[in-house]
Amino acid sequence: MAKQPQHHEPSENPKRDPEPGSNTIKDPDDWTTGDEAMTGAQASYLKTLSEEAGEAFDPNLSKADASKRIDELQAKTGRGRD
């Protein structure tokens, strides 16, 4: 007799469904690496957003400052928002 597959409740998937108020979303001011130079991905996206918004791109921002600037420019351009 073949063994029937057991049905389990779906497991939590923090990538798909982060819990509000969890530590997966931190204020950039609280990042331990926030003072480091922005990542290449941040720089590329920020450059694109800056061009779309008609604003200057600052290549010397920290990770935290780049994140804040990305949020500002997303709000201005409507890009990256649901």
C-alpha positions as CSV (number, residue, x, y, z in Angstrom):
1,M,0.0,0.0,0.0
2,A,1.4,3.4,-1.0
3,K,2.0,5.9,1.7
4,Q,-0.2,8.9,1.4
5,P,1.5,12.3,1.5
6,Q,0.7,14.2,4.6
7,H,-0.7,17.6,4.4
8,H,1.0,20.2,6.6
9,E,0.0,23.7,7.4
10,P,2.0,26.1,5.2
11,S,5.2,27.2,6.9
12,E,5.9,30.9,7.5
13,N,7.9,32.5,4.8
14,P,9.5,35.7,6.0
15,K,10.7,36.6,2.5
16,R,7.1,36.6,1.2
17,D,5.2,37.7,4.2
18,P,7.3,39.7,6.8
19,E,5.6,40.2,10.1
20,P,4.8,43.9,10.6
21,G,7.1,45.4,13.3
22,S,9.6,42.6,12.9
23,N,13.3,43.4,12.8
24,T,13.5,42.7,9.0
25,I,12.6,46.4,8.4
26,K,15.0,48.7,10.1
27,D,15.4,52.4,10.0
28,P,18.6,53.2,8.0
29,D,19.8,55.3,10.9
30,D,19.9,52.0,13.0
31,W,21.9,50.0,10.4
32,T,25.3,48.8,11.8
33,T,26.8,49.2,8.3
34,G,24.9,52.4,7.4
35,D,28.0,54.5,7.4
36,E,29.7,52.4,4.7
37,A,29.7,53.5,1.1
38,M,26.5,52.7,-0.8
39,T,26.4,49.4,-2.6
40,G,26.7,49.1,-6.4
41,A,23.0,48.2,-6.7
42,Q,22.0,51.3,-4.6
43,A,24.2,53.5,-6.8
44,S,22.8,52.2,-10.0
45,Y,19.2,52.5,-8.9
46,L,19.8,55.9,-7.3
47,K,21.4,57.1,-10.6
48,T,18.3,56.0,-12.5
49,L,15.9,57.6,-10.0
50,S,17.9,60.8,-10.0
51,E,17.8,61.1,-13.8
52,E,14.0,60.4,-13.8
53,A,13.4,63.0,-11.1
54,G,15.7,65.6,-12.8
55,E,17.8,65.8,-9.6
56,A,21.5,65.6,-8.9
57,F,23.1,62.2,-8.2
58,D,25.5,62.1,-5.3
59,P,28.0,59.2,-5.7
60,N,29.4,59.7,-2.2
61,L,26.3,58.8,-0.1
62,S,26.5,56.2,2.6
63,K,24.3,53.1,2.5
64,A,21.9,54.6,5.0
65,D,21.7,58.0,3.2
66,A,21.4,56.3,-0.2
67,S,18.4,54.3,1.2
68,K,16.7,57.4,2.4
69,R,17.4,59.2,-0.9
70,I,16.0,56.2,-2.8
71,D,12.8,56.4,-0.7
72,E,12.5,60.2,-1.4
73,L,13.0,59.8,-5.1
74,Q,10.6,56.8,-5.3
75,A,8.0,59.0,-3.7
76,K,8.7,61.8,-6.2
77,T,8.8,59.6,-9.3
78,G,6.2,57.0,-8.3
79,R,8.7,54.3,-9.2
80,G,9.1,51.2,-6.9
81,R,5.8,51.8,-5.1
82,D,2.8,49.5,-5.0
